[in-house]
Structures are given as C-alpha cells and as structure tokens.
Amino acid sequence: MTPRKAKIMGTLGMACLQTSTIPALWQAIRTGESAPISTLLLITLGMVFCIIQEYHAKLWAYVIGSTVTIVGHIAIIVVVLHR
C-alpha cells in the first residue's frame, strides 16, 4: 500500500471515530433509548482504518493500542448481540 493510500485510510478512520456518536445520539433523541451497537461498529471500523495507517507509518505502540481496542469492541459487540 502506498503512503498516500495509508493516509487516506487513516483519514477515513478518524472520520468514523469522530462521527461514531451521531447514530446513538439520533436514536436517543427519537426513541429515548441508546444504540450502542451502531456506535461500537463505527468505532471498530474507524480503528481498523487507523491501524492500517499506523502500521504503514511504523507506529508500533499505536498499532498495539488499536489492536487491543478492536478486540475489546468485538467482544462488546458479541455480548450486545447475544443479550
């Protein structure tokens, strides 16, 4: 992957992370309930895009942190879906 593509992936990841609360906020306004699954999915997607950029930039501490976050979010998603 070229550095330009890696930077685009990182930008997409940051956009997902920054907008991840919008669906939960919208549902909370409409129904009075929260929507944690949509928030978790957008954060996880954002982290995947960010980890691609971090890997290509050789930011290993960030890669490790992002991997831990992704694994944690996947575990929470599984729990939410099986409730």
Jmol script that loads the backbone (N, CA, C; Angstrom):
load data "model"
ATOM      1  N   MET A   1       0.855  -1.171   0.000  1.00  0.00           N
ATOM      2  CA  MET A   1       0.000   0.000   0.000  1.00  0.00           C
ATOM      3  C   MET A   1       0.900   1.233   0.000  1.00  0.00           C
ATOM      4  N   THR A   2       0.517   2.182  -0.796  1.00  0.00           N
ATOM      5  CA  THR A   2       1.304   3.402  -0.883  1.00  0.00           C
ATOM      6  C   THR A   2       1.051   4.282   0.348  1.00  0.00           C
ATOM      7  N   PRO A   3       1.999   5.160   0.662  1.00  0.00           N
ATOM      8  CA  PRO A   3       1.786   6.074   1.790  1.00  0.00           C
ATOM      9  C   PRO A   3       0.541   6.936   1.623  1.00  0.00           C
ATOM     10  N   ARG A   4       0.228   7.306   0.383  1.00  0.00           N
ATOM     11  CA  ARG A   4      -0.970   8.134   0.141  1.00  0.00           C
ATOM     12  C   ARG A   4      -2.237   7.359   0.500  1.00  0.00           C
ATOM     13  N   LYS A   5      -2.302   6.087   0.087  1.00  0.00           N
ATOM     14  CA  LYS A   5      -3.468   5.267   0.410  1.00  0.00           C
ATOM     15  C   LYS A   5      -3.571   5.034   1.914  1.00  0.00           C
ATOM     16  N   ALA A   6      -2.435   4.842   2.563  1.00  0.00           N
ATOM     17  CA  ALA A   6      -2.438   4.650   4.015  1.00  0.00           C
ATOM     18  C   ALA A   6      -2.960   5.905   4.716  1.00  0.00           C
ATOM     19  N   LYS A   7      -2.560   7.066   4.217  1.00  0.00           N
ATOM     20  CA  LYS A   7      -3.039   8.318   4.815  1.00  0.00           C
ATOM     21  C   LYS A   7      -4.546   8.477   4.603  1.00  0.00           C
ATOM     22  N   ILE A   8      -5.038   8.090   3.427  1.00  0.00           N
ATOM     23  CA  ILE A   8      -6.480   8.147   3.167  1.00  0.00           C
ATOM     24  C   ILE A   8      -7.226   7.220   4.125  1.00  0.00           C
ATOM     25  N   MET A   9      -6.687   6.015   4.346  1.00  0.00           N
ATOM     26  CA  MET A   9      -7.314   5.076   5.278  1.00  0.00           C
ATOM     27  C   MET A   9      -7.343   5.663   6.693  1.00  0.00           C
ATOM     28  N   GLY A  10      -6.264   6.301   7.088  1.00  0.00           N
ATOM     29  CA  GLY A  10      -6.225   6.937   8.403  1.00  0.00           C
ATOM     30  C   GLY A  10      -7.241   8.060   8.522  1.00  0.00           C
ATOM     31  N   THR A  11      -7.401   8.825   7.453  1.00  0.00           N
ATOM     32  CA  THR A  11      -8.386   9.910   7.451  1.00  0.00           C
ATOM     33  C   THR A  11      -9.805   9.354   7.539  1.00  0.00           C
ATOM     34  N   LEU A  12     -10.081   8.282   6.786  1.00  0.00           N
ATOM     35  CA  LEU A  12     -11.391   7.631   6.881  1.00  0.00           C
ATOM     36  C   LEU A  12     -11.640   7.099   8.291  1.00  0.00           C
ATOM     37  N   GLY A  13     -10.608   6.534   8.881  1.00  0.00           N
ATOM     38  CA  GLY A  13     -10.728   6.031  10.253  1.00  0.00           C
ATOM     39  C   GLY A  13     -11.061   7.138  11.229  1.00  0.00           C
ATOM     40  N   MET A  14     -10.382   8.251  11.101  1.00  0.00           N
ATOM     41  CA  MET A  14     -10.661   9.369  12.003  1.00  0.00           C
ATOM     42  C   MET A  14     -12.073   9.908  11.791  1.00  0.00           C
ATOM     43  N   ALA A  15     -12.535   9.926  10.536  1.00  0.00           N
ATOM     44  CA  ALA A  15     -13.905  10.378  10.264  1.00  0.00           C
ATOM     45  C   ALA A  15     -14.908   9.446  10.942  1.00  0.00           C
ATOM     46  N   CYS A  16     -14.679   8.142  10.874  1.00  0.00           N
ATOM     47  CA  CYS A  16     -15.571   7.184  11.548  1.00  0.00           C
ATOM     48  C   CYS A  16     -15.546   7.389  13.054  1.00  0.00           C
ATOM     49  N   LEU A  17     -14.368   7.594  13.606  1.00  0.00           N
ATOM     50  CA  LEU A  17     -14.266   7.784  15.054  1.00  0.00           C
ATOM     51  C   LEU A  17     -14.946   9.068  15.502  1.00  0.00           C
ATOM     52  N   GLN A  18     -14.787  10.129  14.713  1.00  0.00           N
ATOM     53  CA  GLN A  18     -15.355  11.417  15.101  1.00  0.00           C
ATOM     54  C   GLN A  18     -16.871  11.459  14.950  1.00  0.00           C
ATOM     55  N   THR A  19     -17.420  10.663  14.026  1.00  0.00           N
ATOM     56  CA  THR A  19     -18.869  10.680  13.801  1.00  0.00           C
ATOM     57  C   THR A  19     -19.581   9.484  14.428  1.00  0.00           C
ATOM     58  N   SER A  20     -18.879   8.687  15.202  1.00  0.00           N
ATOM     59  CA  SER A  20     -19.457   7.445  15.725  1.00  0.00           C
ATOM     60  C   SER A  20     -20.620   7.661  16.686  1.00  0.00           C
ATOM     61  N   THR A  21     -20.693   8.794  17.330  1.00  0.00           N
ATOM     62  CA  THR A  21     -21.768   9.007  18.292  1.00  0.00           C
ATOM     63  C   THR A  21     -23.038   9.557  17.663  1.00  0.00           C
ATOM     64  N   ILE A  22     -22.979   9.967  16.404  1.00  0.00           N
ATOM     65  CA  ILE A  22     -24.156  10.559  15.759  1.00  0.00           C
ATOM     66  C   ILE A  22     -25.340   9.588  15.708  1.00  0.00           C
ATOM     67  N   PRO A  23     -25.175   8.305  15.284  1.00  0.00           N
ATOM     68  CA  PRO A  23     -26.327   7.401  15.277  1.00  0.00           C
ATOM     69  C   PRO A  23     -26.931   7.176  16.669  1.00  0.00           C
ATOM     70  N   ALA A  24     -26.085   7.048  17.674  1.00  0.00           N
ATOM     71  CA  ALA A  24     -26.589   6.849  19.037  1.00  0.00           C
ATOM     72  C   ALA A  24     -27.346   8.076  19.514  1.00  0.00           C
ATOM     73  N   LEU A  25     -26.825   9.239  19.212  1.00  0.00           N
ATOM     74  CA  LEU A  25     -27.496  10.475  19.602  1.00  0.00           C
ATOM     75  C   LEU A  25     -28.838  10.609  18.887  1.00  0.00           C
ATOM     76  N   TRP A  26     -28.874  10.312  17.607  1.00  0.00           N
ATOM     77  CA  TRP A  26     -30.109  10.404  16.827  1.00  0.00           C
ATOM     78  C   TRP A  26     -31.174   9.454  17.385  1.00  0.00           C
ATOM     79  N   GLN A  27     -30.794   8.212  17.681  1.00  0.00           N
ATOM     80  CA  GLN A  27     -31.757   7.254  18.221  1.00  0.00           C
ATOM     81  C   GLN A  27     -32.206   7.663  19.630  1.00  0.00           C
ATOM     82  N   ALA A  28     -31.303   8.184  20.420  1.00  0.00           N
ATOM     83  CA  ALA A  28     -31.672   8.634  21.764  1.00  0.00           C
ATOM     84  C   ALA A  28     -32.686   9.769  21.697  1.00  0.00           C
ATOM     85  N   ILE A  29     -32.528  10.670  20.731  1.00  0.00           N
ATOM     86  CA  ILE A  29     -33.471  11.777  20.568  1.00  0.00           C
ATOM     87  C   ILE A  29     -34.830  11.249  20.108  1.00  0.00           C
ATOM     88  N   ARG A  30     -34.826  10.313  19.164  1.00  0.00           N
ATOM     89  CA  ARG A  30     -36.078   9.791  18.607  1.00  0.00           C
ATOM     90  C   ARG A  30     -36.832   8.880  19.565  1.00  0.00           C
ATOM     91  N   THR A  31     -36.141   7.960  20.228  1.00  0.00           N
ATOM     92  CA  THR A  31     -36.831   6.925  20.999  1.00  0.00           C
ATOM     93  C   THR A  31     -36.570   6.984  22.493  1.00  0.00           C
ATOM     94  N   GLY A  32     -35.585   7.727  22.900  1.00  0.00           N
ATOM     95  CA  GLY A  32     -35.232   7.748  24.315  1.00  0.00           C
ATOM     96  C   GLY A  32     -34.309   6.610  24.719  1.00  0.00           C
ATOM     97  N   GLU A  33     -33.926   5.757  23.760  1.00  0.00           N
ATOM     98  CA  GLU A  33     -33.008   4.649  24.031  1.00  0.00           C
ATOM     99  C   GLU A  33     -31.679   4.906  23.326  1.00  0.00           C
ATOM    100  N   SER A  34     -30.651   4.298  23.843  1.00  0.00           N
ATOM    101  CA  SER A  34     -29.350   4.437  23.185  1.00  0.00           C
ATOM    102  C   SER A  34     -29.154   3.319  22.168  1.00  0.00           C
ATOM    103  N   ALA A  35     -28.215   3.494  21.296  1.00  0.00           N
ATOM    104  CA  ALA A  35     -27.906   2.495  20.267  1.00  0.00           C
ATOM    105  C   ALA A  35     -26.424   2.155  20.320  1.00  0.00           C
ATOM    106  N   PRO A  36     -25.996   1.429  21.339  1.00  0.00           N
ATOM    107  CA  PRO A  36     -24.561   1.184  21.474  1.00  0.00           C
ATOM    108  C   PRO A  36     -23.956   0.356  20.351  1.00  0.00           C
ATOM    109  N   ILE A  37     -24.735  -0.503  19.714  1.00  0.00           N
ATOM    110  CA  ILE A  37     -24.155  -1.352  18.674  1.00  0.00           C
ATOM    111  C   ILE A  37     -23.681  -0.517  17.483  1.00  0.00           C
ATOM    112  N   SER A  38     -24.451   0.476  17.075  1.00  0.00           N
ATOM    113  CA  SER A  38     -24.021   1.297  15.938  1.00  0.00           C
ATOM    114  C   SER A  38     -22.780   2.105  16.298  1.00  0.00           C
ATOM    115  N   THR A  39     -22.735   2.589  17.505  1.00  0.00           N
ATOM    116  CA  THR A  39     -21.560   3.329  17.953  1.00  0.00           C
ATOM    117  C   THR A  39     -20.339   2.423  17.981  1.00  0.00           C
ATOM    118  N   LEU A  40     -20.492   1.231  18.527  1.00  0.00           N
ATOM    119  CA  LEU A  40     -19.372   0.293  18.596  1.00  0.00           C
ATOM    120  C   LEU A  40     -18.900  -0.118  17.210  1.00  0.00           C
ATOM    121  N   LEU A  41     -19.820  -0.326  16.287  1.00  0.00           N
ATOM    122  CA  LEU A  41     -19.430  -0.713  14.930  1.00  0.00           C
ATOM    123  C   LEU A  41     -18.646   0.395  14.235  1.00  0.00           C
ATOM    124  N   LEU A  42     -19.086   1.635  14.382  1.00  0.00           N
ATOM    125  CA  LEU A  42     -18.363   2.745  13.748  1.00  0.00           C
ATOM    126  C   LEU A  42     -16.991   2.961  14.384  1.00  0.00           C
ATOM    127  N   ILE A  43     -16.906   2.816  15.685  1.00  0.00           N
ATOM    128  CA  ILE A  43     -15.604   2.961  16.338  1.00  0.00           C
ATOM    129  C   ILE A  43     -14.659   1.846  15.884  1.00  0.00           C
ATOM    130  N   THR A  44     -15.171   0.619  15.814  1.00  0.00           N
ATOM    131  CA  THR A  44     -14.346  -0.505  15.374  1.00  0.00           C
ATOM    132  C   THR A  44     -13.888  -0.297  13.935  1.00  0.00           C
ATOM    133  N   LEU A  45     -14.788   0.141  13.063  1.00  0.00           N
ATOM    134  CA  LEU A  45     -14.413   0.414  11.679  1.00  0.00           C
ATOM    135  C   LEU A  45     -13.359   1.507  11.606  1.00  0.00           C
ATOM    136  N   GLY A  46     -13.553   2.551  12.385  1.00  0.00           N
ATOM    137  CA  GLY A  46     -12.571   3.631  12.429  1.00  0.00           C
ATOM    138  C   GLY A  46     -11.217   3.153  12.909  1.00  0.00           C
ATOM    139  N   MET A  47     -11.208   2.281  13.907  1.00  0.00           N
ATOM    140  CA  MET A  47      -9.945   1.757  14.426  1.00  0.00           C
ATOM    141  C   MET A  47      -9.245   0.885  13.386  1.00  0.00           C
ATOM    142  N   VAL A  48     -10.016   0.129  12.607  1.00  0.00           N
ATOM    143  CA  VAL A  48      -9.410  -0.694  11.553  1.00  0.00           C
ATOM    144  C   VAL A  48      -8.718   0.198  10.523  1.00  0.00           C
ATOM    145  N   PHE A  49      -9.397   1.261  10.107  1.00  0.00           N
ATOM    146  CA  PHE A  49      -8.781   2.173   9.148  1.00  0.00           C
ATOM    147  C   PHE A  49      -7.542   2.844   9.751  1.00  0.00           C
ATOM    148  N   CYS A  50      -7.621   3.233  11.007  1.00  0.00           N
ATOM    149  CA  CYS A  50      -6.475   3.880  11.658  1.00  0.00           C
ATOM    150  C   CYS A  50      -5.294   2.931  11.792  1.00  0.00           C
ATOM    151  N   ILE A  51      -5.580   1.669  12.112  1.00  0.00           N
ATOM    152  CA  ILE A  51      -4.485   0.719  12.302  1.00  0.00           C
ATOM    153  C   ILE A  51      -3.719   0.501  10.999  1.00  0.00           C
ATOM    154  N   ILE A  52      -4.399   0.614   9.864  1.00  0.00           N
ATOM    155  CA  ILE A  52      -3.713   0.487   8.572  1.00  0.00           C
ATOM    156  C   ILE A  52      -2.692   1.608   8.411  1.00  0.00           C
ATOM    157  N   GLN A  53      -3.102   2.825   8.717  1.00  0.00           N
ATOM    158  CA  GLN A  53      -2.176   3.956   8.620  1.00  0.00           C
ATOM    159  C   GLN A  53      -1.055   3.814   9.644  1.00  0.00           C
ATOM    160  N   GLU A  54      -1.393   3.423  10.863  1.00  0.00           N
ATOM    161  CA  GLU A  54      -0.377   3.287  11.911  1.00  0.00           C
ATOM    162  C   GLU A  54       0.653   2.222  11.536  1.00  0.00           C
ATOM    163  N   TYR A  55       0.207   1.130  10.942  1.00  0.00           N
ATOM    164  CA  TYR A  55       1.111   0.058  10.520  1.00  0.00           C
ATOM    165  C   TYR A  55       2.087   0.560   9.461  1.00  0.00           C
ATOM    166  N   HIS A  56       1.576   1.274   8.474  1.00  0.00           N
ATOM    167  CA  HIS A  56       2.440   1.769   7.405  1.00  0.00           C
ATOM    168  C   HIS A  56       3.372   2.879   7.874  1.00  0.00           C
ATOM    169  N   ALA A  57       2.982   3.606   8.908  1.00  0.00           N
ATOM    170  CA  ALA A  57       3.849   4.646   9.464  1.00  0.00           C
ATOM    171  C   ALA A  57       4.800   4.076  10.523  1.00  0.00           C
ATOM    172  N   LYS A  58       4.666   2.771  10.784  1.00  0.00           N
ATOM    173  CA  LYS A  58       5.501   2.070  11.774  1.00  0.00           C
ATOM    174  C   LYS A  58       5.368   2.671  13.177  1.00  0.00           C
ATOM    175  N   LEU A  59       4.146   3.000  13.538  1.00  0.00           N
ATOM    176  CA  LEU A  59       3.848   3.500  14.881  1.00  0.00           C
ATOM    177  C   LEU A  59       3.374   2.321  15.725  1.00  0.00           C
ATOM    178  N   TRP A  60       4.336   1.513  16.175  1.00  0.00           N
ATOM    179  CA  TRP A  60       4.016   0.211  16.769  1.00  0.00           C
ATOM    180  C   TRP A  60       3.228   0.322  18.070  1.00  0.00           C
ATOM    181  N   ALA A  61       3.484   1.317  18.868  1.00  0.00           N
ATOM    182  CA  ALA A  61       2.720   1.465  20.109  1.00  0.00           C
ATOM    183  C   ALA A  61       1.246   1.734  19.788  1.00  0.00           C
ATOM    184  N   TYR A  62       0.995   2.525  18.760  1.00  0.00           N
ATOM    185  CA  TYR A  62      -0.380   2.801  18.344  1.00  0.00           C
ATOM    186  C   TYR A  62      -1.034   1.556  17.755  1.00  0.00           C
ATOM    187  N   VAL A  63      -0.266   0.773  16.989  1.00  0.00           N
ATOM    188  CA  VAL A  63      -0.796  -0.467  16.422  1.00  0.00           C
ATOM    189  C   VAL A  63      -1.243  -1.398  17.540  1.00  0.00           C
ATOM    190  N   ILE A  64      -0.437  -1.534  18.569  1.00  0.00           N
ATOM    191  CA  ILE A  64      -0.791  -2.399  19.702  1.00  0.00           C
ATOM    192  C   ILE A  64      -2.035  -1.871  20.405  1.00  0.00           C
ATOM    193  N   GLY A  65      -2.074  -0.582  20.669  1.00  0.00           N
ATOM    194  CA  GLY A  65      -3.237   0.009  21.332  1.00  0.00           C
ATOM    195  C   GLY A  65      -4.508  -0.125  20.514  1.00  0.00           C
ATOM    196  N   SER A  66      -4.408   0.094  19.225  1.00  0.00           N
ATOM    197  CA  SER A  66      -5.573  -0.039  18.348  1.00  0.00           C
ATOM    198  C   SER A  66      -6.049  -1.481  18.270  1.00  0.00           C
ATOM    199  N   THR A  67      -5.109  -2.422  18.248  1.00  0.00           N
ATOM    200  CA  THR A  67      -5.476  -3.833  18.225  1.00  0.00           C
ATOM    201  C   THR A  67      -6.229  -4.221  19.487  1.00  0.00           C
ATOM    202  N   VAL A  68      -5.754  -3.775  20.634  1.00  0.00           N
ATOM    203  CA  VAL A  68      -6.444  -4.056  21.893  1.00  0.00           C
ATOM    204  C   VAL A  68      -7.848  -3.457  21.875  1.00  0.00           C
ATOM    205  N   THR A  69      -7.979  -2.242  21.375  1.00  0.00           N
ATOM    206  CA  THR A  69      -9.282  -1.588  21.290  1.00  0.00           C
ATOM    207  C   THR A  69     -10.226  -2.357  20.377  1.00  0.00           C
ATOM    208  N   ILE A  70      -9.742  -2.789  19.224  1.00  0.00           N
ATOM    209  CA  ILE A  70     -10.571  -3.545  18.282  1.00  0.00           C
ATOM    210  C   ILE A  70     -11.045  -4.846  18.912  1.00  0.00           C
ATOM    211  N   VAL A  71     -10.150  -5.576  19.553  1.00  0.00           N
ATOM    212  CA  VAL A  71     -10.533  -6.839  20.196  1.00  0.00           C
ATOM    213  C   VAL A  71     -11.578  -6.588  21.289  1.00  0.00           C
ATOM    214  N   GLY A  72     -11.385  -5.548  22.076  1.00  0.00           N
ATOM    215  CA  GLY A  72     -12.356  -5.205  23.115  1.00  0.00           C
ATOM    216  C   GLY A  72     -13.717  -4.857  22.545  1.00  0.00           C
ATOM    217  N   HIS A  73     -13.729  -4.082  21.469  1.00  0.00           N
ATOM    218  CA  HIS A  73     -15.005  -3.706  20.856  1.00  0.00           C
ATOM    219  C   HIS A  73     -15.703  -4.902  20.237  1.00  0.00           C
ATOM    220  N   ILE A  74     -14.949  -5.809  19.630  1.00  0.00           N
ATOM    221  CA  ILE A  74     -15.561  -7.014  19.072  1.00  0.00           C
ATOM    222  C   ILE A  74     -16.194  -7.840  20.193  1.00  0.00           C
ATOM    223  N   ALA A  75     -15.522  -7.948  21.333  1.00  0.00           N
ATOM    224  CA  ALA A  75     -16.084  -8.679  22.468  1.00  0.00           C
ATOM    225  C   ALA A  75     -17.371  -8.021  22.962  1.00  0.00           C
ATOM    226  N   ILE A  76     -17.377  -6.703  23.042  1.00  0.00           N
ATOM    227  CA  ILE A  76     -18.579  -5.996  23.487  1.00  0.00           C
ATOM    228  C   ILE A  76     -19.709  -6.165  22.466  1.00  0.00           C
ATOM    229  N   ILE A  77     -19.398  -6.116  21.183  1.00  0.00           N
ATOM    230  CA  ILE A  77     -20.413  -6.304  20.141  1.00  0.00           C
ATOM    231  C   ILE A  77     -21.047  -7.688  20.267  1.00  0.00           C
ATOM    232  N   VAL A  78     -20.226  -8.700  20.493  1.00  0.00           N
ATOM    233  CA  VAL A  78     -20.754 -10.069  20.658  1.00  0.00           C
ATOM    234  C   VAL A  78     -21.692 -10.127  21.863  1.00  0.00           C
ATOM    235  N   VAL A  79     -21.303  -9.500  22.967  1.00  0.00           N
ATOM    236  CA  VAL A  79     -22.152  -9.501  24.157  1.00  0.00           C
ATOM    237  C   VAL A  79     -23.467  -8.771  23.883  1.00  0.00           C
ATOM    238  N   VAL A  80     -23.406  -7.618  23.227  1.00  0.00           N
ATOM    239  CA  VAL A  80     -24.605  -6.847  22.930  1.00  0.00           C
ATOM    240  C   VAL A  80     -25.550  -7.621  22.008  1.00  0.00           C
ATOM    241  N   LEU A  81     -25.003  -8.293  21.013  1.00  0.00           N
ATOM    242  CA  LEU A  81     -25.829  -9.036  20.073  1.00  0.00           C
ATOM    243  C   LEU A  81     -26.466 -10.273  20.699  1.00  0.00           C
ATOM    244  N   HIS A  82     -25.833 -10.851  21.704  1.00  0.00           N
ATOM    245  CA  HIS A  82     -26.360 -12.072  22.329  1.00  0.00           C
ATOM    246  C   HIS A  82     -27.155 -11.804  23.595  1.00  0.00           C
ATOM    247  N   ARG A  83     -27.440 -10.546  23.896  1.00  0.00           N
ATOM    248  CA  ARG A  83     -28.235 -10.204  25.079  1.00  0.00           C
ATOM    249  C   ARG A  83     -29.657 -10.580  24.900  1.00  0.00           C
TER     250      ARG A  83
END
end "model"
wireframe off; spacefill off
backbone 0.3
color backbone group
